[in-house]
């Protein structure tokens, strides 16, 4: 008997493409009699948010299901499909929506299992939309028996009043059933370190039931959320099959080749609170005894680079963009964004850089920008803002009888650059890539409607110290495409004479450590000071962070690569007592 894990990649709500995929699979596997496993909510895509409540979506979905059922006479393989099961009222509006596994085989689509655990933290809000299941399911296919789970069901947590793994185990014990496998249909978002956590948990479940664990995950970039695929089969402590990272793939597994697994009750004895594990601050003590965020390893950098490249391309493809613009400043953030975009670029796409010098731009900034663009073969256009800036200064004085000074004068330079970028974007239908990093976004060190503009932010989930690490990694792997002078020079916004970031902010390794503590929700300013961080710096950073909420609310989507990020999973009121 063969099981086929289908690691799929489709756009949310693209029912025509999903139907064609299933139709082709049935045609190509006539007479196979095999079992095909698809990801969670394969039939709709995920996450759906309020889309699953819209009547037009529901009508299209129901029409799609009817069209699928018309294929029934062509079926020989059996498909386990993740989808939605609607219960409607008399007016055709949803009373209940269930996240289910459909069996599609000799009979029409039939829901055989409903997801029990509905995550309701960070980016997840499934309790808003779905009704939870209560029954465990042992699914029989031919002479084999499989336990069924959907995504979160495999995770134990004190956040939930039920434990699907434990309940499935009790069912097998009470009815003296030996499972031949546990199947999990997932739509599990990527973040750094998630893959290792998945494999550890899968191994625990495999050794509990003494059988292989089959895990299928979707691929896709949905606005800021990435689904990496990386489906697998675990048998005890061994990973026997792995699917590709960020690519559709198929795993063909022959059941007869699995060796026996030694039993362990560890999955029942360990208790992990999702809140604590997800939001734990990633801070460690270095050799000098200082608390700092850990340095990114080469493997971390490679995963981040692949994630950013995939996220940019997914957003562009689904939004209809083939042209890209980056505002190049001679600083490391914009250089890294340009490098990542260049490494992501496809044959039918175009990338250009725009350098917009002002009164305070150093000659070195142009020289380094020119050097980089020449090295990687990207067109560099210089568009000075000096004249527009000077004219605005004069007109501002004439109209308001007040000189343009301080932050007013600094920010207008950034907003001029933003206006030029979007004029170019309108002219050539290009996608502007934001160049702000997580450190700047945390403390409001960016100008609203200025350097905060962009369609999507590749660096918004990377602290500044991680920006440096990723830049060095790219240079090591791709031959110093980012000039060393950009990496080595002190960071500066170049909006006033002799300006450097360190004049306004703590050194980035310290700043980033403080921010990681705050953003994890697990550490207060008191905790950070007790860890040995400077009290004045902690207090200053916390004030900057709390006063910048209005900027973050108006920021573009950020490609999520960390457990805790700004964006969909971060919801803090603007108006509050700090």
C-alpha positions as CSV (number, residue, x, y, z in Angstrom):
1,X,0.0,0.0,0.0
2,X,1.3,3.5,-0.9
3,X,0.5,6.8,0.7
4,X,1.1,10.0,-1.3
5,X,1.6,13.3,0.5
6,X,0.6,16.2,-1.7
7,X,2.5,19.3,-0.7
8,X,0.5,21.8,-2.7
9,X,0.8,25.5,-3.7
10,X,-2.4,27.4,-4.7
11,X,-3.8,30.9,-4.3
12,X,-6.6,31.3,-1.7
13,X,-10.0,30.8,-3.3
14,X,-8.6,29.7,-6.7
15,X,-11.2,27.0,-7.1
16,X,-10.5,26.5,-10.8
17,X,-6.9,25.7,-10.3
18,X,-7.6,23.4,-7.3
19,X,-10.3,21.5,-9.4
20,X,-7.9,21.1,-12.3
21,X,-5.2,19.7,-9.9
22,X,-7.6,17.1,-8.5
23,X,-9.0,16.2,-11.9
24,X,-5.5,15.7,-13.3
25,X,-4.5,13.6,-10.2
26,X,-7.5,11.3,-10.7
27,X,-6.8,11.0,-14.4
28,X,-3.1,10.2,-13.9
29,X,-3.8,7.6,-11.1
30,X,-6.6,5.6,-12.5
31,X,-6.5,2.1,-11.1
32,X,-3.9,2.9,-8.4
33,X,-6.2,2.4,-5.4
34,X,-3.8,4.5,-3.4
35,X,-4.3,7.1,-0.6
36,X,-3.5,10.7,-1.3
37,X,-3.2,13.2,1.6
38,X,-3.6,17.0,1.1
39,X,-2.9,19.9,3.5
40,X,-5.4,21.6,5.9
41,X,-8.0,23.6,4.1
42,X,-6.6,22.6,0.7
43,X,-10.0,23.1,-0.9
44,X,-10.1,26.8,0.1
45,X,-6.6,28.0,1.0
46,X,-5.5,29.4,4.4
47,X,-5.8,31.8,6.3
48,X,-9.2,32.9,5.1
49,X,-10.1,35.5,7.7
50,X,-13.5,37.2,6.9
51,X,-13.4,35.8,3.4
52,X,-15.1,32.6,4.7
53,X,-18.1,34.7,5.8
54,X,-18.7,36.4,2.5
55,X,-21.7,35.1,0.7
56,X,-20.1,35.3,-2.8
57,X,-17.2,33.1,-1.5
58,X,-19.5,30.6,0.1
59,X,-21.5,30.3,-3.2
60,X,-18.4,29.8,-5.3
61,X,-17.1,27.2,-2.8
62,X,-20.4,25.3,-2.8
63,X,-20.5,25.3,-6.6
64,X,-16.9,24.0,-6.6
65,X,-17.8,21.1,-4.2
66,X,-20.7,20.1,-6.5
67,X,-18.4,20.2,-9.5
68,X,-15.9,17.9,-7.5
69,X,-18.7,15.5,-6.7
70,X,-19.5,15.2,-10.4
71,X,-16.0,13.5,-10.7
72,X,-17.2,10.7,-8.4
73,X,-17.5,8.0,-11.1
74,X,-13.9,8.6,-12.2
75,X,-12.5,7.9,-8.7
76,X,-10.3,5.0,-7.9
77,X,-7.7,6.6,-5.6
78,X,-8.9,7.9,-2.3
79,X,-8.2,11.5,-1.3
80,X,-8.1,13.0,2.2
81,X,-8.8,16.7,1.5
82,X,-8.8,19.6,4.0
83,X,-11.8,21.9,3.6
84,X,-14.7,23.8,5.1
85,X,-18.0,22.2,6.1
86,X,-20.8,24.8,6.3
87,X,-24.0,24.6,8.3
88,X,-26.4,27.2,6.9
89,X,-29.5,28.9,8.3
90,X,-32.8,29.4,6.4
91,X,-31.4,32.6,4.8
92,X,-28.3,30.9,3.4
93,X,-25.9,32.4,6.0
94,X,-23.4,30.3,8.0
95,X,-24.6,29.1,11.4
96,X,-21.4,27.0,11.9
97,X,-18.2,26.5,9.9
98,X,-16.1,23.5,10.6
99,X,-12.5,22.9,9.6
100,X,-12.6,19.3,8.4
101,X,-11.0,16.4,6.6
102,X,-13.1,15.2,3.7
103,X,-12.8,11.7,2.4
104,X,-13.3,11.6,-1.4
105,X,-13.4,8.2,-2.9
106,X,-16.0,5.8,-4.1
107,X,-18.6,8.0,-2.4
108,X,-19.1,11.8,-2.6
109,X,-17.2,14.2,-0.4
110,X,-17.8,13.2,3.2
111,X,-16.5,15.0,6.3
112,X,-14.9,12.4,8.5
113,X,-13.0,14.5,11.1
114,X,-13.4,18.0,12.5
115,X,-10.4,20.0,13.9
116,X,-10.6,20.0,17.7
117,X,-8.1,22.7,18.7
118,X,-8.7,26.1,17.2
119,X,-5.7,28.3,17.8
120,X,-6.5,31.8,19.0
121,X,-3.1,33.5,19.5
122,X,-0.7,35.6,17.5
123,X,-1.8,35.4,13.8
124,X,-4.5,32.8,14.5
125,X,-8.1,33.7,15.2
126,X,-9.8,30.4,14.3
127,X,-12.3,30.6,17.3
128,X,-13.8,33.7,15.6
129,X,-14.8,31.6,12.5
130,X,-14.9,27.9,13.2
131,X,-16.7,25.5,15.5
132,X,-14.5,22.9,17.2
133,X,-14.9,19.1,16.8
134,X,-15.2,16.8,19.8
135,X,-14.8,13.3,18.3
136,X,-11.5,11.4,17.7
137,X,-11.3,9.6,14.4
138,X,-9.7,6.3,13.5
139,X,-9.8,6.1,9.7
140,X,-9.6,2.7,8.0
141,X,-8.2,2.5,4.5
142,X,-8.1,-1.0,3.1
143,X,-6.6,-3.1,5.9
144,X,-4.8,-0.2,7.6
145,X,-6.0,2.0,10.5
146,X,-4.9,5.7,10.8
147,X,-5.5,8.3,13.5
148,X,-6.4,11.7,12.1
149,X,-5.4,15.1,13.3
150,X,-5.5,18.6,11.8
151,X,-2.5,21.0,12.5
152,X,-2.9,22.4,16.0
153,X,-4.4,19.1,17.2
154,X,-0.9,17.6,17.4
155,X,0.2,20.2,19.9
156,X,-0.6,19.9,23.6
157,X,-1.2,23.1,25.5
158,X,-2.6,24.3,28.8
159,X,-4.4,26.9,26.7
160,X,-6.9,24.2,25.6
161,X,-9.2,22.2,27.7
162,X,-8.8,19.1,25.5
163,X,-5.8,17.2,24.2
164,X,-6.6,15.5,20.9
165,X,-3.4,13.3,21.0
166,X,-4.3,12.0,24.4
167,X,-7.9,11.4,23.5
168,X,-6.9,9.5,20.3
169,X,-4.5,7.4,22.4
170,X,-7.2,6.6,25.0
171,X,-9.6,5.6,22.2
172,X,-7.0,3.1,20.8
173,X,-6.3,1.8,24.3
174,X,-10.0,1.4,25.2
175,X,-10.9,-0.4,22.0
176,X,-7.6,-2.3,21.7
177,X,-6.7,-0.8,18.3
178,X,-3.2,-0.8,16.9
179,X,-2.7,2.2,14.5
180,X,-0.7,1.8,11.4
181,X,0.0,5.5,11.2
182,X,-1.1,9.0,12.4
183,X,-1.9,11.5,9.7
184,X,-1.8,15.2,10.2
185,X,-3.1,17.7,7.7
186,X,-1.5,21.1,8.3
187,X,-1.4,24.7,7.2
188,X,1.5,25.6,9.5
189,X,3.2,29.0,9.0
190,X,7.0,29.3,8.9
191,X,9.1,31.0,11.5
192,X,12.8,30.5,12.3
193,X,13.2,27.3,14.4
194,X,9.7,26.0,13.6
195,X,10.9,23.0,11.6
196,X,12.9,21.5,14.5
197,X,10.0,21.9,16.8
198,X,7.6,20.2,14.4
199,X,10.0,17.2,14.1
200,X,10.4,16.8,17.8
201,X,6.7,16.8,18.4
202,X,6.1,14.4,15.5
203,X,8.7,12.0,16.9
204,X,6.9,12.1,20.3
205,X,3.6,11.1,18.7
206,X,5.1,8.4,16.6
207,X,6.7,6.7,19.6
208,X,3.5,7.1,21.6
209,X,1.5,5.1,19.0
210,X,4.4,3.0,17.8
211,X,3.7,3.9,14.2
212,X,4.8,6.4,11.5
213,X,3.6,10.0,11.6
214,X,2.6,11.5,8.3
215,X,2.7,15.3,8.1
216,X,1.6,17.3,5.1
217,X,1.9,21.1,4.9
218,X,0.9,23.7,2.4
219,X,3.2,26.0,0.5
220,X,2.4,29.7,-0.1
221,X,3.0,33.3,0.8
222,X,-0.3,34.9,2.0
223,X,0.5,38.6,2.4
224,X,2.9,38.5,5.3
225,X,2.5,34.9,6.3
226,X,4.7,32.2,4.8
227,X,4.0,28.5,4.5
228,X,7.2,26.6,3.9
229,X,5.9,23.1,3.0
230,X,8.7,20.9,4.5
231,X,6.3,18.0,4.8
232,X,7.7,14.8,6.3
233,X,7.3,11.3,7.6
234,X,8.7,10.4,11.0
235,X,9.0,6.8,12.3
236,X,10.1,6.9,15.9
237,X,13.2,9.1,16.0
238,X,13.9,8.7,12.3
239,X,12.9,11.2,9.6
240,X,12.2,8.8,6.7
241,X,10.9,11.3,4.1
242,X,11.3,15.0,3.6
243,X,9.6,17.3,1.1
244,X,11.1,20.5,-0.4
245,X,11.3,23.9,1.3
246,X,8.9,26.5,-0.3
247,X,8.2,24.3,-3.3
248,X,5.3,22.0,-4.2
249,X,6.3,18.4,-3.9
250,X,5.0,14.8,-3.6
251,X,6.2,12.2,-1.2
252,X,5.4,8.6,-2.1
253,X,5.6,6.3,0.9
254,X,5.4,2.5,0.8
255,X,3.8,1.3,4.1
256,X,5.6,-2.0,4.0
257,X,9.0,-0.5,4.5
258,X,8.5,0.9,8.0
259,X,10.4,-0.8,10.8
260,X,8.8,-1.3,14.3
261,X,8.8,1.7,16.7
262,X,9.6,1.3,20.4
263,X,6.8,2.7,22.6
264,X,7.2,5.9,24.7
265,X,4.6,7.8,26.7
266,X,6.5,11.1,26.5
267,X,3.8,12.8,24.4
268,X,1.3,12.3,27.3
269,X,3.6,13.3,30.1
270,X,5.0,16.6,28.8
271,X,2.9,19.8,29.0
272,X,3.8,22.8,26.9
273,X,2.0,26.1,27.0
274,X,1.8,27.5,23.4
275,X,1.8,31.1,24.8
276,X,5.0,30.5,26.7
277,X,6.8,28.6,24.0
278,X,5.8,31.0,21.2
279,X,6.6,34.3,23.0
280,X,9.7,33.3,24.9
281,X,12.3,36.0,24.5
282,X,15.2,34.8,22.3
283,X,17.9,36.2,24.6
284,X,21.0,34.3,25.8
285,X,24.1,35.2,27.9
286,X,27.3,35.6,25.9
287,X,30.9,34.8,26.8
288,X,31.2,38.2,28.5
289,X,28.2,37.5,30.7
290,X,26.0,40.0,28.9
291,X,22.5,39.2,27.8
292,X,22.1,39.6,24.0
293,X,20.0,38.2,21.2
294,X,22.0,35.2,19.7
295,X,23.9,35.7,16.5
296,X,22.3,34.2,13.4
297,X,24.0,31.0,12.2
298,X,24.7,30.3,8.5
299,X,21.7,27.9,8.5
300,X,19.5,30.6,10.0
301,X,20.6,33.1,7.4
302,X,20.0,30.7,4.5
303,X,16.4,30.0,5.8
304,X,15.8,33.7,6.2
305,X,17.2,34.4,2.7
306,X,15.0,31.7,1.1
307,X,12.0,33.0,3.0
308,X,12.4,36.6,2.0
309,X,13.0,35.7,-1.7
310,X,9.9,33.5,-1.6
311,X,7.8,36.0,0.2
312,X,8.6,38.9,-2.2
313,X,7.9,36.8,-5.2
314,X,4.6,35.5,-3.8
315,X,3.4,39.0,-3.0
316,X,4.4,40.3,-6.4
317,X,2.9,37.4,-8.3
318,X,-0.4,37.5,-6.5
319,X,-0.5,41.3,-6.8
320,X,0.4,41.4,-10.5
321,X,3.8,43.2,-10.3
322,X,6.9,42.5,-12.5
323,X,8.8,45.7,-11.9
324,X,10.5,46.6,-8.6
325,X,12.0,49.8,-7.2
326,X,14.3,50.2,-4.3
327,X,15.4,53.6,-2.8
328,X,19.2,53.1,-2.4
329,X,20.8,55.3,0.2
330,X,24.3,54.0,0.6
331,X,23.3,52.4,3.9
332,X,23.1,48.7,4.8
333,X,19.3,48.3,4.9
334,X,18.6,49.5,1.4
335,X,21.7,47.6,0.1
336,X,20.4,44.4,1.7
337,X,16.9,44.8,0.2
338,X,18.4,45.4,-3.2
339,X,20.7,42.3,-2.8
340,X,17.8,40.1,-1.8
341,X,15.6,41.4,-4.6
342,X,18.4,40.9,-7.1
343,X,18.8,37.3,-5.9
344,X,15.1,36.8,-6.2
345,X,14.7,38.4,-9.7
346,X,13.1,36.2,-12.4
347,X,13.8,36.5,-16.2
348,X,10.7,38.5,-17.0
349,X,11.1,41.0,-14.1
350,X,12.9,44.3,-13.9
351,X,14.6,45.9,-10.9
352,X,15.9,49.5,-10.6
353,X,17.5,51.5,-7.8
354,X,16.9,55.2,-7.2
355,X,19.5,57.3,-5.3
356,X,18.0,60.5,-4.0
357,X,20.7,62.7,-2.5
358,X,19.9,65.6,-0.3
359,X,22.0,68.4,1.3
360,X,23.4,66.0,3.9
361,X,24.1,63.0,1.7
362,X,27.8,62.0,1.8
363,X,29.7,61.6,-1.5
364,X,30.5,58.1,-0.1
365,X,26.8,57.2,-0.2
366,X,26.7,57.7,-4.0
367,X,30.0,56.0,-4.6
368,X,29.0,52.9,-2.6
369,X,25.5,52.8,-4.3
370,X,27.1,53.1,-7.7
371,X,29.6,50.4,-6.9
372,X,26.9,48.0,-5.8
373,X,24.6,48.6,-8.7
374,X,27.5,48.2,-11.2
375,X,28.6,44.9,-9.5
376,X,25.1,43.3,-9.7
377,X,24.0,44.8,-12.9
378,X,21.1,47.0,-11.7
379,X,20.2,50.3,-13.2
380,X,20.9,53.2,-10.8
381,X,19.1,56.5,-11.4
382,X,20.1,59.6,-9.4
383,X,17.2,62.0,-8.6
384,X,18.5,64.8,-6.3
385,X,16.0,66.2,-3.8
386,X,18.1,69.3,-2.9
387,X,16.2,71.7,-5.2
388,X,12.8,70.5,-4.2
389,X,13.9,70.6,-0.5
390,X,15.2,74.2,-0.9
391,X,12.1,75.4,-2.6
392,X,9.9,73.9,0.1
393,X,11.9,75.5,2.8
394,X,11.5,78.9,1.2
395,X,7.8,78.4,0.5
396,X,7.2,77.1,4.0
397,X,8.8,80.2,5.5
398,X,6.7,82.5,3.2
399,X,3.4,80.8,4.0
400,X,3.7,79.9,7.7
401,X,6.2,82.7,8.7
402,X,8.1,80.1,10.5
403,X,11.4,78.4,9.4
404,X,11.4,74.7,8.6
405,X,13.8,73.3,11.2
406,X,14.5,70.2,13.3
407,X,12.4,67.1,12.7
408,X,10.1,69.1,10.3
409,X,13.1,69.7,8.1
410,X,14.5,66.1,8.5
411,X,11.2,64.4,7.8
412,X,10.3,66.5,4.7
413,X,13.4,65.1,3.0
414,X,12.2,61.5,3.6
415,X,8.7,62.3,2.4
416,X,10.1,63.9,-0.7
417,X,11.9,60.6,-1.4
418,X,8.7,58.7,-0.8
419,X,6.8,60.9,-3.2
420,X,9.4,60.4,-5.9
421,X,9.4,56.6,-5.4
422,X,5.7,56.4,-5.8
423,X,5.7,58.7,-8.8
424,X,8.0,56.2,-10.4
425,X,5.9,53.3,-9.2
426,X,2.8,54.9,-10.8
427,X,4.7,55.6,-14.0
428,X,6.0,52.0,-14.6
429,X,3.6,50.0,-12.5
430,X,6.4,48.9,-10.1
431,X,6.3,47.5,-6.6
432,X,8.2,49.6,-4.1
433,X,10.2,47.6,-1.5
434,X,10.3,49.0,1.9
435,X,13.8,49.2,3.5
436,X,13.0,49.7,7.2
437,X,14.2,47.1,9.8
438,X,12.5,45.8,13.0
439,X,14.7,47.9,15.2
440,X,13.7,51.1,13.5
441,X,10.1,50.1,13.4
442,X,10.1,49.3,17.1
443,X,11.3,52.7,18.2
444,X,9.7,54.8,15.5
445,X,13.0,55.6,13.9
446,X,11.4,56.2,10.5
447,X,9.3,58.8,8.8
448,X,5.6,58.2,8.3
449,X,4.9,58.5,4.6
450,X,8.6,58.8,4.0
451,X,11.0,55.9,4.4
452,X,8.2,53.9,5.8
453,X,6.5,53.6,2.4
454,X,6.4,50.4,0.4
455,X,4.2,47.6,-0.8
456,X,5.9,45.0,1.4
457,X,8.7,45.0,4.0
458,X,11.4,42.3,3.6
459,X,13.4,43.5,6.7
460,X,10.6,44.4,9.1
461,X,11.1,41.2,11.1
462,X,14.9,41.5,11.2
463,X,16.6,43.5,13.9
464,X,19.5,45.8,12.8
465,X,22.1,43.5,14.1
466,X,20.6,40.7,12.1
467,X,20.6,42.9,9.0
468,X,24.4,43.0,9.4
469,X,24.6,39.2,9.9
470,X,22.5,38.5,6.8
471,X,24.5,40.9,4.7
472,X,27.7,39.3,5.6
473,X,26.3,35.9,4.9
474,X,25.1,37.0,1.4
475,X,28.6,38.3,0.7
476,X,30.1,35.1,1.8
477,X,27.8,33.1,-0.5
478,X,27.6,35.3,-3.5
479,X,30.9,37.1,-3.7
480,X,30.6,40.4,-1.8
481,X,27.7,41.8,-3.8
482,X,27.2,44.3,-1.0
483,X,30.3,46.6,-0.8
484,X,32.2,46.1,2.4
485,X,32.2,49.9,2.8
486,X,28.4,49.8,3.3
487,X,28.6,47.2,6.0
488,X,31.5,48.9,7.8
489,X,30.2,52.5,7.9
490,X,28.3,53.8,10.9
491,X,24.5,53.8,10.2
492,X,23.0,57.2,9.5
493,X,19.8,58.6,8.1
494,X,21.8,61.5,6.6
495,X,19.0,64.0,7.4
496,X,21.2,66.5,9.2
497,X,24.9,67.4,9.4
498,X,27.1,64.5,10.8
499,X,24.1,62.5,11.9
500,X,24.6,58.9,13.2
501,X,22.0,56.5,14.6
502,X,24.0,56.1,17.8
503,X,23.3,59.7,18.6
504,X,19.6,58.9,19.1
505,X,19.6,55.2,20.0
506,X,21.7,52.7,22.0
507,X,24.2,50.6,20.1
508,X,22.2,48.1,18.1
509,X,23.2,44.9,19.9
510,X,21.9,46.4,23.1
511,X,18.9,48.0,21.5
512,X,17.9,44.8,19.8
513,X,18.2,42.8,23.1
514,X,15.9,45.3,24.9
515,X,13.4,45.2,22.0
516,X,13.3,41.3,21.9
517,X,12.5,41.3,25.7
518,X,9.7,43.9,25.2
519,X,8.2,42.4,22.1
520,X,8.1,38.8,23.5
521,X,5.6,40.1,26.1
522,X,7.5,38.0,28.6
523,X,9.9,40.6,30.0
524,X,9.2,44.0,31.6
525,X,11.5,46.9,31.9
526,X,12.2,45.8,35.4
527,X,13.2,42.3,34.3
528,X,15.5,43.7,31.7
529,X,17.3,46.0,34.2
530,X,17.6,43.1,36.6
531,X,19.4,41.2,33.7
532,X,22.1,43.9,33.8
533,X,20.9,46.1,30.9
534,X,21.4,49.9,31.5
535,X,18.3,51.3,33.3
536,X,18.4,54.6,31.4
537,X,18.7,52.9,28.0
538,X,15.9,50.4,28.8
539,X,13.6,53.3,29.9
540,X,14.4,55.3,26.8
541,X,13.8,52.4,24.5
542,X,10.5,51.5,26.2
543,X,9.2,55.1,25.8
544,X,10.2,55.2,22.1
545,X,8.5,51.9,21.6
546,X,5.2,52.8,23.2
547,X,5.0,56.2,21.5
548,X,5.4,54.7,18.0
549,X,2.3,52.6,17.8
550,X,0.6,55.0,15.4
551,X,3.4,54.5,12.9
552,X,3.3,50.7,13.1
553,X,-0.5,50.8,12.5
554,X,0.1,52.5,9.1
555,X,3.0,50.4,8.1
556,X,3.0,48.0,5.1
557,X,2.8,44.2,5.4
558,X,6.0,42.6,6.9
559,X,7.3,39.2,5.7
560,X,7.0,37.2,8.9
561,X,10.0,35.1,9.8
562,X,10.0,35.1,13.6
563,X,7.6,33.7,16.2
564,X,6.6,37.2,17.3
565,X,6.4,39.9,14.6
566,X,4.7,43.2,14.0
567,X,1.7,42.8,11.7
568,X,-1.4,40.5,11.8
569,X,-0.4,38.8,15.1
570,X,0.5,42.1,16.8
571,X,-2.5,44.1,18.1
572,X,-1.9,47.0,20.5
573,X,-4.1,50.0,20.9
574,X,-2.7,53.3,19.7
575,X,-4.5,55.3,22.4
576,X,-3.6,54.0,25.8
577,X,-1.9,55.0,29.1
578,X,1.8,54.0,28.9
